[in-house]
Amino acid sequence: MTSKTAPRIAFQGALGAYSHEACLQARPDMIPVPCMTFEGVIRAVREGRADLAMLPVENSTYGRVADIHRLLPQSGLRIIAEAFVRVRISLMAHDGVKLEDIKHVRAHMVLIPQARSWLDAHGITSEAAADSAGAAADLAVSEERDVGVLASEVAADIHGLKVLARDIEDLDHNTTRFLLMSPELDQTRRAENMLTTFVFQVRNIPAALYKAMGGFATNGVNMTKLESYMAGGSFTATQFYADIEGHPEDPAVARALEELAHFTNFIDILGVYPAHPDRHGQ
């Protein structure tokens, strides 16, 4: 950890981004550190400019966040908690502007389709921006009175914009899962319901993955996520990212991991952390 008087938490995006909202919810006592990229977030922690990182890993509508599973194993950081943020979309504009004045909106390209029905119903056109919170910051210093931004309500508060409409997303269950990451692995049991995240690469033998997964089935360990991705630029070296319920010291989990080791080239535990109370509500 760094020696700063106030702990800092890094996230990708501008102030007011949904990742910033995740930081405010999970660690309201920490100073947010905005970064341009996911790699920048990781560097901020590794170089001591931040104490923790908040990284999105998957969305209930759009699936996993691109490149994040490739970055996590190489980051040198470890997962200490998970967080969930409901993607609530607000339309914001300058103070004094009315909803009927808005003809055009800007937002991140992923956010616009999530409010398409509402925008079409109000005859509002849209334009993709690099970042929704950044678009809010840009609008705040402009004189545009017929343009709005779609973003988190946190962005409106930060940039002094007025919210004209709330919860305009088409799907009311759209939620993003974030991982809170630290330089150190913490395997302390902090809750009854724990999760373990790890990556592994199966050996190049017939039915290796089937055999590797058998230990979790026979020991009654619930695997909540299993995703594959190419490793090292090879079409034959497939790496897997997995989430399981339980702690490595649980007898059933320990037996399953021991069996997994027989059919893999390596296993790397990325984190052992409490299951968030909202997990089963998603």
C-alpha atoms as a printed R data frame, in Angstrom:
    type eleno elety resid chain resno       x       y       z
1   ATOM     1    CA   MET     A     1   0.000   0.000   0.000
2   ATOM     2    CA   THR     A     2   1.076   3.580  -0.530
3   ATOM     3    CA   SER     A     3   1.953   6.071   2.216
4   ATOM     4    CA   LYS     A     4  -0.583   8.714   1.177
5   ATOM     5    CA   THR     A     5  -2.665  10.178   4.004
6   ATOM     6    CA   ALA     A     6  -5.889   9.405   2.115
7   ATOM     7    CA   PRO     A     7  -6.266   6.069   0.283
8   ATOM     8    CA   ARG     A     8  -6.941   6.301  -3.448
9   ATOM     9    CA   ILE     A     9  -8.904   4.093  -5.827
10  ATOM    10    CA   ALA     A    10  -8.306   4.088  -9.596
11  ATOM    11    CA   PHE     A    11 -10.973   3.539 -12.243
12  ATOM    12    CA   GLN     A    12 -11.294   3.832 -16.018
13  ATOM    13    CA   GLY     A    13 -13.154   6.840 -17.378
14  ATOM    14    CA   ALA     A    14 -13.892  10.416 -16.381
15  ATOM    15    CA   LEU     A    15 -15.347  11.546 -13.062
16  ATOM    16    CA   GLY     A    16 -19.005  10.589 -13.126
17  ATOM    17    CA   ALA     A    17 -18.521   7.343 -15.047
18  ATOM    18    CA   TYR     A    18 -20.332   4.203 -13.895
19  ATOM    19    CA   SER     A    19 -16.950   2.907 -12.695
20  ATOM    20    CA   HIS     A    20 -16.709   6.036 -10.546
21  ATOM    21    CA   GLU     A    21 -20.169   5.245  -9.182
22  ATOM    22    CA   ALA     A    22 -18.923   1.747  -8.307
23  ATOM    23    CA   CYS     A    23 -16.031   3.332  -6.381
24  ATOM    24    CA   LEU     A    24 -18.382   5.645  -4.486
25  ATOM    25    CA   GLN     A    25 -20.607   2.744  -3.497
26  ATOM    26    CA   ALA     A    26 -17.860   0.281  -2.546
27  ATOM    27    CA   ARG     A    27 -15.239   2.613  -1.053
28  ATOM    28    CA   PRO     A    28 -16.847   6.009  -0.324
29  ATOM    29    CA   ASP     A    29 -13.931   6.966   1.942
30  ATOM    30    CA   MET     A    30 -11.335   6.704  -0.838
31  ATOM    31    CA   ILE     A    31 -10.220   9.405  -3.286
32  ATOM    32    CA   PRO     A    32 -11.183   8.450  -6.867
33  ATOM    33    CA   VAL     A    33  -8.390   8.512  -9.465
34  ATOM    34    CA   PRO     A    34  -9.717   8.613 -13.061
35  ATOM    35    CA   CYS     A    35  -7.608   6.912 -15.747
36  ATOM    36    CA   MET     A    36  -7.919   6.868 -19.524
37  ATOM    37    CA   THR     A    37  -7.596   3.081 -19.988
38  ATOM    38    CA   PHE     A    38  -7.816  -0.204 -18.087
39  ATOM    39    CA   GLU     A    39  -4.043  -0.508 -18.449
40  ATOM    40    CA   GLY     A    40  -3.740   2.952 -16.892
41  ATOM    41    CA   VAL     A    41  -5.800   1.817 -13.906
42  ATOM    42    CA   ILE     A    42  -3.500  -1.157 -13.362
43  ATOM    43    CA   ARG     A    43  -0.379   1.007 -13.722
44  ATOM    44    CA   ALA     A    44  -1.720   3.526 -11.200
45  ATOM    45    CA   VAL     A    45  -1.852   0.809  -8.542
46  ATOM    46    CA   ARG     A    46   1.408  -0.879  -9.485
47  ATOM    47    CA   GLU     A    47   3.250   2.471  -9.470
48  ATOM    48    CA   GLY     A    48   1.780   3.496  -6.103
49  ATOM    49    CA   ARG     A    49  -0.403   6.355  -7.371
50  ATOM    50    CA   ALA     A    50  -3.492   4.465  -6.174
51  ATOM    51    CA   ASP     A    51  -4.082   1.836  -3.505
52  ATOM    52    CA   LEU     A    52  -6.884  -0.117  -5.172
53  ATOM    53    CA   ALA     A    53  -8.335  -0.597  -8.654
54  ATOM    54    CA   MET     A    54 -11.986  -0.868  -9.686
55  ATOM    55    CA   LEU     A    55 -12.377  -2.797 -12.946
56  ATOM    56    CA   PRO     A    56 -15.574  -3.879 -14.755
57  ATOM    57    CA   VAL     A    57 -15.579  -7.525 -15.840
58  ATOM    58    CA   GLU     A    58 -19.035  -8.274 -17.177
59  ATOM    59    CA   ASN     A    59 -22.449  -6.817 -17.915
60  ATOM    60    CA   SER     A    60 -25.743  -8.674 -17.611
61  ATOM    61    CA   THR     A    61 -26.783  -7.516 -21.103
62  ATOM    62    CA   TYR     A    62 -23.542  -7.376 -23.092
63  ATOM    63    CA   GLY     A    63 -21.455 -10.114 -21.477
64  ATOM    64    CA   ARG     A    64 -17.804  -9.816 -20.537
65  ATOM    65    CA   VAL     A    65 -15.910  -6.566 -20.913
66  ATOM    66    CA   ALA     A    66 -13.520  -6.795 -23.869
67  ATOM    67    CA   ASP     A    67  -9.882  -7.628 -23.043
68  ATOM    68    CA   ILE     A    68 -10.408  -7.649 -19.282
69  ATOM    69    CA   HIS     A    69  -9.774 -11.393 -18.844
70  ATOM    70    CA   ARG     A    70  -6.524 -11.015 -20.769
71  ATOM    71    CA   LEU     A    71  -5.434  -8.097 -18.590
72  ATOM    72    CA   LEU     A    72  -6.295  -9.498 -15.161
73  ATOM    73    CA   PRO     A    73  -3.809 -12.410 -15.061
74  ATOM    74    CA   GLN     A    74  -1.015 -10.130 -16.288
75  ATOM    75    CA   SER     A    75  -1.872  -7.233 -13.992
76  ATOM    76    CA   GLY     A    76  -0.057  -8.432 -10.882
77  ATOM    77    CA   LEU     A    77  -3.153  -7.386  -8.905
78  ATOM    78    CA   ARG     A    78  -5.471  -9.602  -6.867
79  ATOM    79    CA   ILE     A    79  -9.233  -9.510  -6.352
80  ATOM    80    CA   ILE     A    80 -10.390  -8.592  -2.846
81  ATOM    81    CA   ALA     A    81 -14.090  -7.840  -3.460
82  ATOM    82    CA   GLU     A    82 -16.821  -7.634  -6.070
83  ATOM    83    CA   ALA     A    83 -19.385  -4.878  -6.651
84  ATOM    84    CA   PHE     A    84 -22.545  -4.532  -8.723
85  ATOM    85    CA   VAL     A    85 -23.863  -1.321 -10.271
86  ATOM    86    CA   ARG     A    86 -27.272  -1.060 -11.918
87  ATOM    87    CA   VAL     A    87 -26.848   0.911 -15.127
88  ATOM    88    CA   ARG     A    88 -29.390   3.689 -14.615
89  ATOM    89    CA   ILE     A    89 -29.345   6.108 -17.530
90  ATOM    90    CA   SER     A    90 -30.176   9.771 -16.986
91  ATOM    91    CA   LEU     A    91 -30.625  12.492 -19.592
92  ATOM    92    CA   MET     A    92 -28.877  15.697 -18.523
93  ATOM    93    CA   ALA     A    93 -28.472  19.175 -19.962
94  ATOM    94    CA   HIS     A    94 -27.763  22.767 -18.922
95  ATOM    95    CA   ASP     A    95 -29.820  24.305 -16.139
96  ATOM    96    CA   GLY     A    96 -32.897  25.994 -17.566
97  ATOM    97    CA   VAL     A    97 -33.150  23.660 -20.560
98  ATOM    98    CA   LYS     A    98 -36.408  21.724 -20.827
99  ATOM    99    CA   LEU     A    99 -36.882  18.206 -22.117
100 ATOM   100    CA   GLU     A   100 -38.710  19.452 -25.204
101 ATOM   101    CA   ASP     A   101 -35.675  21.573 -26.085
102 ATOM   102    CA   ILE     A   102 -33.420  18.518 -26.505
103 ATOM   103    CA   LYS     A   103 -32.971  17.459 -30.129
104 ATOM   104    CA   HIS     A   104 -29.744  15.481 -29.882
105 ATOM   105    CA   VAL     A   105 -27.797  13.515 -27.259
106 ATOM   106    CA   ARG     A   106 -24.260  12.218 -26.850
107 ATOM   107    CA   ALA     A   107 -23.136   9.136 -24.919
108 ATOM   108    CA   HIS     A   108 -20.775   6.207 -25.066
109 ATOM   109    CA   MET     A   109 -21.597   3.967 -28.033
110 ATOM   110    CA   VAL     A   110 -22.652   1.128 -25.688
111 ATOM   111    CA   LEU     A   111 -25.084   3.332 -23.747
112 ATOM   112    CA   ILE     A   112 -27.095   4.718 -26.678
113 ATOM   113    CA   PRO     A   113 -28.715   1.401 -27.749
114 ATOM   114    CA   GLN     A   114 -29.760   0.828 -24.139
115 ATOM   115    CA   ALA     A   115 -32.049   3.883 -24.333
116 ATOM   116    CA   ARG     A   116 -33.061   3.557 -27.991
117 ATOM   117    CA   SER     A   117 -36.795   3.092 -27.390
118 ATOM   118    CA   TRP     A   118 -37.001   6.172 -25.165
119 ATOM   119    CA   LEU     A   119 -34.978   8.316 -27.577
120 ATOM   120    CA   ASP     A   120 -37.078   7.241 -30.564
121 ATOM   121    CA   ALA     A   121 -40.299   7.947 -28.672
122 ATOM   122    CA   HIS     A   122 -39.111  11.518 -28.039
123 ATOM   123    CA   GLY     A   123 -37.700  12.082 -31.524
124 ATOM   124    CA   ILE     A   124 -34.161  12.612 -30.224
125 ATOM   125    CA   THR     A   125 -31.146  11.760 -32.377
126 ATOM   126    CA   SER     A   126 -27.889  10.443 -30.942
127 ATOM   127    CA   GLU     A   127 -24.140  10.583 -31.432
128 ATOM   128    CA   ALA     A   128 -21.463   8.288 -30.004
129 ATOM   129    CA   ALA     A   129 -18.892   9.814 -27.662
130 ATOM   130    CA   ALA     A   130 -15.673   8.277 -26.347
131 ATOM   131    CA   ASP     A   131 -16.990   8.452 -22.780
132 ATOM   132    CA   SER     A   132 -20.402   9.391 -21.356
133 ATOM   133    CA   ALA     A   133 -19.010  11.163 -18.295
134 ATOM   134    CA   GLY     A   134 -16.511  12.941 -20.525
135 ATOM   135    CA   ALA     A   135 -19.382  14.036 -22.776
136 ATOM   136    CA   ALA     A   136 -21.081  15.489 -19.691
137 ATOM   137    CA   ALA     A   137 -17.907  17.391 -18.812
138 ATOM   138    CA   ASP     A   138 -17.683  18.763 -22.363
139 ATOM   139    CA   LEU     A   139 -21.329  19.807 -22.405
140 ATOM   140    CA   ALA     A   140 -20.921  21.623 -19.089
141 ATOM   141    CA   VAL     A   141 -18.400  24.040 -20.627
142 ATOM   142    CA   SER     A   142 -20.286  24.468 -23.909
143 ATOM   143    CA   GLU     A   143 -23.226  26.737 -24.737
144 ATOM   144    CA   GLU     A   144 -25.314  24.067 -26.473
145 ATOM   145    CA   ARG     A   145 -28.928  24.351 -25.345
146 ATOM   146    CA   ASP     A   146 -30.497  21.730 -27.607
147 ATOM   147    CA   VAL     A   147 -28.036  18.948 -26.778
148 ATOM   148    CA   GLY     A   148 -28.119  16.518 -23.862
149 ATOM   149    CA   VAL     A   149 -25.950  13.711 -22.533
150 ATOM   150    CA   LEU     A   150 -26.869  10.208 -21.415
151 ATOM   151    CA   ALA     A   151 -24.860   9.208 -18.356
152 ATOM   152    CA   SER     A   152 -24.980   8.321 -14.678
153 ATOM   153    CA   GLU     A   153 -26.683  10.835 -12.403
154 ATOM   154    CA   VAL     A   154 -23.318  11.076 -10.632
155 ATOM   155    CA   ALA     A   155 -21.988  12.781 -13.784
156 ATOM   156    CA   ALA     A   156 -24.734  15.427 -13.599
157 ATOM   157    CA   ASP     A   157 -23.906  16.158  -9.949
158 ATOM   158    CA   ILE     A   158 -20.179  16.465 -10.650
159 ATOM   159    CA   HIS     A   159 -20.435  18.616 -13.755
160 ATOM   160    CA   GLY     A   160 -23.307  20.851 -12.667
161 ATOM   161    CA   LEU     A   161 -25.880  19.641 -15.176
162 ATOM   162    CA   LYS     A   162 -29.626  19.282 -14.665
163 ATOM   163    CA   VAL     A   163 -31.255  15.848 -14.912
164 ATOM   164    CA   LEU     A   164 -34.250  16.025 -17.267
165 ATOM   165    CA   ALA     A   165 -35.210  12.329 -17.185
166 ATOM   166    CA   ARG     A   166 -34.153   9.350 -15.092
167 ATOM   167    CA   ASP     A   167 -34.136   5.577 -15.639
168 ATOM   168    CA   ILE     A   168 -34.699   5.805 -19.396
169 ATOM   169    CA   GLU     A   169 -32.907   2.519 -20.154
170 ATOM   170    CA   ASP     A   170 -34.910  -0.068 -22.087
171 ATOM   171    CA   LEU     A   171 -33.965  -2.915 -19.712
172 ATOM   172    CA   ASP     A   172 -34.451  -2.496 -15.985
173 ATOM   173    CA   HIS     A   173 -32.065  -5.308 -15.064
174 ATOM   174    CA   ASN     A   174 -28.924  -4.065 -16.806
175 ATOM   175    CA   THR     A   175 -26.129  -4.476 -14.253
176 ATOM   176    CA   THR     A   176 -22.347  -4.336 -14.427
177 ATOM   177    CA   ARG     A   177 -20.147  -6.461 -12.187
178 ATOM   178    CA   PHE     A   178 -16.891  -4.908 -10.995
179 ATOM   179    CA   LEU     A   179 -13.846  -6.364  -9.276
180 ATOM   180    CA   LEU     A   180 -11.977  -4.455  -6.591
181 ATOM   181    CA   MET     A   181  -8.278  -5.234  -6.890
182 ATOM   182    CA   SER     A   182  -5.252  -4.852  -4.629
183 ATOM   183    CA   PRO     A   183  -1.509  -5.509  -4.984
184 ATOM   184    CA   GLU     A   184  -1.736  -8.260  -2.359
185 ATOM   185    CA   LEU     A   185  -3.641 -11.540  -2.319
186 ATOM   186    CA   ASP     A   186  -5.833 -11.828   0.777
187 ATOM   187    CA   GLN     A   187  -7.116 -15.338   1.512
188 ATOM   188    CA   THR     A   188  -8.594 -14.418   4.889
189 ATOM   189    CA   ARG     A   189 -12.117 -15.748   5.243
190 ATOM   190    CA   ARG     A   190 -14.232 -12.614   5.682
191 ATOM   191    CA   ALA     A   191 -17.702 -14.022   5.079
192 ATOM   192    CA   GLU     A   192 -19.576 -17.303   5.119
193 ATOM   193    CA   ASN     A   193 -20.062 -17.171   1.341
194 ATOM   194    CA   MET     A   194 -16.722 -16.803  -0.407
195 ATOM   195    CA   LEU     A   195 -15.687 -16.857  -4.060
196 ATOM   196    CA   THR     A   196 -12.404 -17.976  -5.599
197 ATOM   197    CA   THR     A   197 -11.278 -16.754  -9.020
198 ATOM   198    CA   PHE     A   198  -8.426 -18.396 -10.882
199 ATOM   199    CA   VAL     A   199  -6.966 -18.939 -14.333
200 ATOM   200    CA   PHE     A   200  -5.536 -22.205 -15.637
201 ATOM   201    CA   GLN     A   201  -4.228 -23.795 -18.805
202 ATOM   202    CA   VAL     A   202  -5.057 -27.418 -19.559
203 ATOM   203    CA   ARG     A   203  -2.398 -29.857 -20.688
204 ATOM   204    CA   ASN     A   204  -2.457 -30.863 -24.341
205 ATOM   205    CA   ILE     A   205  -3.925 -34.324 -23.752
206 ATOM   206    CA   PRO     A   206  -7.255 -35.841 -24.862
207 ATOM   207    CA   ALA     A   207 -10.276 -34.779 -22.804
208 ATOM   208    CA   ALA     A   208  -8.094 -32.656 -20.511
209 ATOM   209    CA   LEU     A   209 -10.791 -30.039 -19.860
210 ATOM   210    CA   TYR     A   210 -13.440 -32.699 -19.216
211 ATOM   211    CA   LYS     A   211 -11.161 -34.422 -16.715
212 ATOM   212    CA   ALA     A   212 -10.149 -31.113 -15.107
213 ATOM   213    CA   MET     A   213 -13.765 -30.155 -14.524
214 ATOM   214    CA   GLY     A   214 -14.632 -33.558 -13.084
215 ATOM   215    CA   GLY     A   215 -13.114 -32.729  -9.707
216 ATOM   216    CA   PHE     A   216 -15.500 -29.827  -9.186
217 ATOM   217    CA   ALA     A   217 -18.520 -31.945 -10.087
218 ATOM   218    CA   THR     A   218 -17.588 -34.924  -7.892
219 ATOM   219    CA   ASN     A   219 -16.779 -32.669  -4.927
220 ATOM   220    CA   GLY     A   220 -19.972 -30.619  -5.256
221 ATOM   221    CA   VAL     A   221 -18.207 -27.320  -5.944
222 ATOM   222    CA   ASN     A   222 -20.346 -24.861  -7.890
223 ATOM   223    CA   MET     A   223 -18.513 -23.212 -10.782
224 ATOM   224    CA   THR     A   224 -20.363 -19.966 -11.585
225 ATOM   225    CA   LYS     A   225 -18.160 -18.906 -14.500
226 ATOM   226    CA   LEU     A   226 -15.875 -20.617 -17.009
227 ATOM   227    CA   GLU     A   227 -14.567 -18.683 -20.000
228 ATOM   228    CA   SER     A   228 -11.808 -19.458 -22.464
229 ATOM   229    CA   TYR     A   229  -9.463 -17.183 -24.370
230 ATOM   230    CA   MET     A   230  -6.343 -17.609 -26.481
231 ATOM   231    CA   ALA     A   231  -3.016 -17.369 -24.674
232 ATOM   232    CA   GLY     A   232   0.395 -16.438 -26.006
233 ATOM   233    CA   GLY     A   233  -0.753 -16.062 -29.596
234 ATOM   234    CA   SER     A   234  -1.178 -19.815 -29.979
235 ATOM   235    CA   PHE     A   235  -4.243 -21.565 -31.361
236 ATOM   236    CA   THR     A   236  -3.528 -24.608 -29.189
237 ATOM   237    CA   ALA     A   237  -2.735 -22.892 -25.865
238 ATOM   238    CA   THR     A   238  -6.162 -22.084 -24.483
239 ATOM   239    CA   GLN     A   239  -6.398 -20.423 -21.097
240 ATOM   240    CA   PHE     A   240  -9.482 -20.537 -18.890
241 ATOM   241    CA   TYR     A   241 -10.870 -18.032 -16.395
242 ATOM   242    CA   ALA     A   242 -13.085 -19.475 -13.654
243 ATOM   243    CA   ASP     A   243 -15.141 -18.385 -10.657
244 ATOM   244    CA   ILE     A   244 -16.164 -20.960  -8.058
245 ATOM   245    CA   GLU     A   245 -18.127 -20.761  -4.840
246 ATOM   246    CA   GLY     A   246 -16.051 -21.482  -1.764
247 ATOM   247    CA   HIS     A   247 -12.624 -20.909  -0.224
248 ATOM   248    CA   PRO     A   248  -9.428 -22.815  -1.184
249 ATOM   249    CA   GLU     A   249  -9.228 -24.108   2.390
250 ATOM   250    CA   ASP     A   250 -12.683 -25.692   2.191
251 ATOM   251    CA   PRO     A   251 -12.084 -29.463   1.974
252 ATOM   252    CA   ALA     A   252 -14.217 -29.882  -1.157
253 ATOM   253    CA   VAL     A   253 -12.555 -26.934  -2.929
254 ATOM   254    CA   ALA     A   254  -9.078 -28.129  -1.908
255 ATOM   255    CA   ARG     A   255  -9.766 -31.587  -3.371
256 ATOM   256    CA   ALA     A   256 -11.153 -30.104  -6.599
257 ATOM   257    CA   LEU     A   257  -8.129 -27.825  -7.065
258 ATOM   258    CA   GLU     A   258  -5.769 -30.716  -6.338
259 ATOM   259    CA   GLU     A   259  -7.454 -32.796  -9.035
260 ATOM   260    CA   LEU     A   260  -7.395 -29.843 -11.421
261 ATOM   261    CA   ALA     A   261  -3.620 -29.606 -11.012
262 ATOM   262    CA   HIS     A   262  -3.166 -33.079 -12.538
263 ATOM   263    CA   PHE     A   263  -4.551 -31.918 -15.885
264 ATOM   264    CA   THR     A   264  -3.159 -28.384 -16.133
265 ATOM   265    CA   ASN     A   265   0.142 -26.703 -16.920
266 ATOM   266    CA   PHE     A   266  -0.483 -24.035 -14.307
267 ATOM   267    CA   ILE     A   267  -3.117 -22.593 -11.968
268 ATOM   268    CA   ASP     A   268  -3.008 -19.006 -10.726
269 ATOM   269    CA   ILE     A   269  -5.449 -17.839  -8.041
270 ATOM   270    CA   LEU     A   270  -6.460 -14.253  -8.841
271 ATOM   271    CA   GLY     A   271  -8.534 -13.695  -5.739
272 ATOM   272    CA   VAL     A   272 -10.413 -15.081  -2.753
273 ATOM   273    CA   TYR     A   273 -13.181 -12.710  -1.683
274 ATOM   274    CA   PRO     A   274 -16.684 -12.469  -0.176
275 ATOM   275    CA   ALA     A   275 -19.689 -12.946  -2.443
276 ATOM   276    CA   HIS     A   276 -21.534  -9.625  -2.635
277 ATOM   277    CA   PRO     A   277 -25.038  -9.638  -1.074
278 ATOM   278    CA   ASP     A   278 -26.455  -8.410  -4.423
279 ATOM   279    CA   ARG     A   279 -24.975 -11.335  -6.350
280 ATOM   280    CA   HIS     A   280 -28.058 -13.547  -6.185
281 ATOM   281    CA   GLY     A   281 -30.345 -10.608  -6.867
282 ATOM   282    CA   GLN     A   282 -28.861  -9.999 -10.325
